[in-house]
Amino acid sequence: MTVGRIINEKGRDVVTVSPGTSLEEIASTLSQKRIGAVVVVEDDAIRGIVSERDIVLAIAADGAGALKKVAADRMTSRVVTCRMEDTIHDVMQKMTSGRFRHLPVVEDGHLSGIVSIGDVVKRRIEDVEREAEQIREYISTA
């Protein structure tokens, strides 16, 4: 299974914000959309990513006043991305080694989707179930 297949099944919608968006606005967006991260974009380029964890860390460090800060102040600016042809294994490895749960998908230099750990786990479970069924069928016909 590839990232491209996941994106084609789930859709290419990505919630983006500008570097000047407040953490309060981002927290509200995350809650309303029931998502875990937004991609920070400026001039059609990925500048960073802000996740729930980034907001929690900001509040832990600065208290409630952290919500008045902007994305550029607290975003993860070294964004690891993936490509459509990457496999689930590739993505799992990137997420595990980087200790993050969201990967923007870049195609031809442009943001074209996002995959989460939930997307990856769901597809991996489907693969395992399909493999188990194939083994059961093989055994029953042998």
Kinemage of the C-alpha trace (Angstrom):
@kinemage 1
@onewidth
@group {chain A} dominant
@subgroup {mainchain}
@vectorlist {calphas} color= white
{ca met a 1} P 0.000 0.000 0.000
{ca thr a 2} L 1.303 3.428 -0.932
{ca val a 3} L 0.627 6.941 0.315
{ca gly a 4} L -0.962 7.686 -3.055
{ca arg a 5} L -3.551 4.977 -2.505
{ca ile a 6} L -4.325 6.275 0.995
{ca ile a 7} L -4.718 9.827 -0.332
{ca asn a 8} L -6.910 8.667 -3.205
{ca glu a 9} L -9.177 6.825 -0.749
{ca lys a 10} L -9.379 9.464 1.990
{ca gly a 11} L -9.097 12.631 -0.085
{ca arg a 12} L -6.615 15.422 -0.540
{ca asp a 13} L -8.099 17.959 1.848
{ca val a 14} L -5.472 19.628 4.029
{ca val a 15} L -6.248 22.335 6.553
{ca thr a 16} L -3.668 25.077 6.213
{ca val a 17} L -2.992 28.300 8.094
{ca ser a 18} L -0.676 31.248 7.622
{ca pro a 19} L 2.340 31.856 9.881
{ca gly a 20} L 0.443 34.725 11.537
{ca thr a 21} L -2.523 32.626 12.678
{ca ser a 22} L -2.866 32.609 16.471
{ca leu a 23} L -2.563 29.387 18.422
{ca glu a 24} L -6.030 30.121 19.789
{ca glu a 25} L -7.445 30.105 16.243
{ca ile a 26} L -5.518 26.951 15.424
{ca ala a 27} L -6.787 25.183 18.566
{ca ser a 28} L -10.332 26.133 17.593
{ca thr a 29} L -9.821 24.832 14.062
{ca leu a 30} L -8.349 21.548 15.320
{ca ser a 31} L -11.355 21.094 17.591
{ca gln a 32} L -13.967 22.026 14.988
{ca lys a 33} L -12.454 19.889 12.238
{ca arg a 34} L -11.571 17.040 14.624
{ca ile a 35} L -7.998 16.877 13.335
{ca gly a 36} L -4.622 16.757 15.053
{ca ala a 37} L -2.510 19.171 13.005
{ca val a 38} L -2.540 22.005 10.498
{ca val a 39} L 0.095 22.786 7.893
{ca val a 40} L 1.539 26.296 7.943
{ca val a 41} L 1.772 27.603 4.371
{ca glu a 42} L 3.050 30.865 2.946
{ca asp a 43} L 3.501 31.730 -0.736
{ca asp a 44} L 2.469 28.182 -1.713
{ca ala a 45} L 5.315 26.707 0.332
{ca ile a 46} L 5.188 24.608 3.495
{ca arg a 47} L 6.711 26.664 6.310
{ca gly a 48} L 5.805 24.410 9.230
{ca ile a 49} L 3.248 22.294 10.995
{ca val a 50} L 1.356 22.920 14.239
{ca ser a 51} L -0.030 19.938 16.100
{ca glu a 52} L -2.037 19.524 19.270
{ca arg a 53} L 1.228 18.631 20.995
{ca asp a 54} L 2.801 21.953 19.932
{ca ile a 55} L -0.096 23.848 21.487
{ca val a 56} L 0.069 21.849 24.729
{ca leu a 57} L 3.822 22.447 24.981
{ca ala a 58} L 3.299 26.172 24.385
{ca ile a 59} L 0.692 26.366 27.151
{ca ala a 60} L 2.930 24.381 29.511
{ca ala a 61} L 5.774 26.814 28.856
{ca asp a 62} L 3.875 30.126 28.715
{ca gly a 63} L 0.492 29.546 30.338
{ca ala a 64} L -2.752 30.685 28.771
{ca gly a 65} L -0.957 33.624 27.161
{ca ala a 66} L 0.594 31.153 24.739
{ca leu a 67} L -2.688 31.092 22.833
{ca lys a 68} L -2.045 34.682 21.719
{ca lys a 69} L 1.211 33.638 20.046
{ca val a 70} L 1.192 32.889 16.345
{ca ala a 71} L 1.942 29.736 14.406
{ca ala a 72} L 5.382 31.005 13.366
{ca asp a 73} L 6.363 31.204 17.065
{ca arg a 74} L 5.525 27.591 17.954
{ca met a 75} L 5.359 25.581 14.723
{ca thr a 76} L 7.679 22.756 13.879
{ca ser a 77} L 9.582 24.352 11.027
{ca arg a 78} L 11.635 21.341 9.943
{ca val a 79} L 8.732 19.479 8.399
{ca val a 80} L 9.283 15.914 7.280
{ca thr a 81} L 7.129 15.081 4.284
{ca cys a 82} L 6.345 12.018 2.235
{ca arg a 83} L 5.632 11.316 -1.414
{ca met a 84} L 2.779 9.544 -3.149
{ca glu a 85} L 4.974 6.553 -3.992
{ca asp a 86} L 6.146 6.033 -0.390
{ca thr a 87} L 4.902 2.823 1.206
{ca ile a 88} L 3.129 2.444 4.538
{ca his a 89} L 6.374 0.986 5.857
{ca asp a 90} L 8.293 4.117 4.745
{ca val a 91} L 5.758 6.382 6.444
{ca met a 92} L 5.665 4.339 9.649
{ca gln a 93} L 9.451 4.504 9.823
{ca lys a 94} L 9.466 8.297 9.377
{ca met a 95} L 6.744 8.776 11.988
{ca thr a 96} L 8.408 6.476 14.486
{ca ser a 97} L 11.902 7.915 14.122
{ca gly a 98} L 10.627 11.511 14.169
{ca arg a 99} L 8.078 10.875 16.933
{ca phe a 100} L 5.245 12.635 15.118
{ca arg a 101} L 1.815 11.601 13.878
{ca his a 102} L 1.227 13.660 10.734
{ca leu a 103} L 3.091 13.795 7.424
{ca pro a 104} L 2.266 16.273 4.687
{ca val a 105} L 2.280 14.676 1.248
{ca val a 106} L 4.231 16.567 -1.413
{ca glu a 107} L 3.781 15.933 -5.109
{ca asp a 108} L 5.713 17.882 -7.743
{ca gly a 109} L 6.822 20.333 -5.056
{ca his a 110} L 3.273 21.111 -3.898
{ca leu a 111} L 1.253 20.099 -0.842
{ca ser a 112} L -1.214 17.492 -2.055
{ca gly a 113} L -2.484 15.814 1.101
{ca ile a 114} L -1.666 14.726 4.614
{ca val a 115} L -1.486 11.298 6.233
{ca ser a 116} L -1.890 10.648 9.927
{ca ile a 117} L -0.849 7.720 12.055
{ca gly a 118} L -4.549 6.780 12.144
{ca asp a 119} L -4.638 6.555 8.345
{ca val a 120} L -1.545 4.386 8.327
{ca val a 121} L -2.700 2.054 11.112
{ca lys a 122} L -6.129 1.634 9.503
{ca arg a 123} L -4.586 0.610 6.178
{ca arg a 124} L -2.017 -1.646 7.846
{ca ile a 125} L -4.782 -3.479 9.735
{ca glu a 126} L -6.676 -3.915 6.450
{ca asp a 127} L -3.522 -5.392 4.880
{ca val a 128} L -3.004 -7.841 7.758
{ca glu a 129} L -6.662 -8.926 7.670
{ca arg a 130} L -6.486 -9.443 3.897
{ca glu a 131} L -3.270 -11.482 4.238
{ca ala a 132} L -4.836 -13.630 6.981
{ca glu a 133} L -7.891 -14.296 4.808
{ca gln a 134} L -5.677 -15.266 1.876
{ca ile a 135} L -3.769 -17.700 4.097
{ca arg a 136} L -7.056 -19.222 5.375
{ca glu a 137} L -8.272 -19.635 1.787
{ca tyr a 138} L -4.982 -21.214 0.747
{ca ile a 139} L -5.050 -23.670 3.631
{ca ser a 140} L -8.682 -24.639 3.052
{ca thr a 141} L -8.066 -25.352 -0.650
{ca ala a 142} L -4.790 -27.258 -0.143
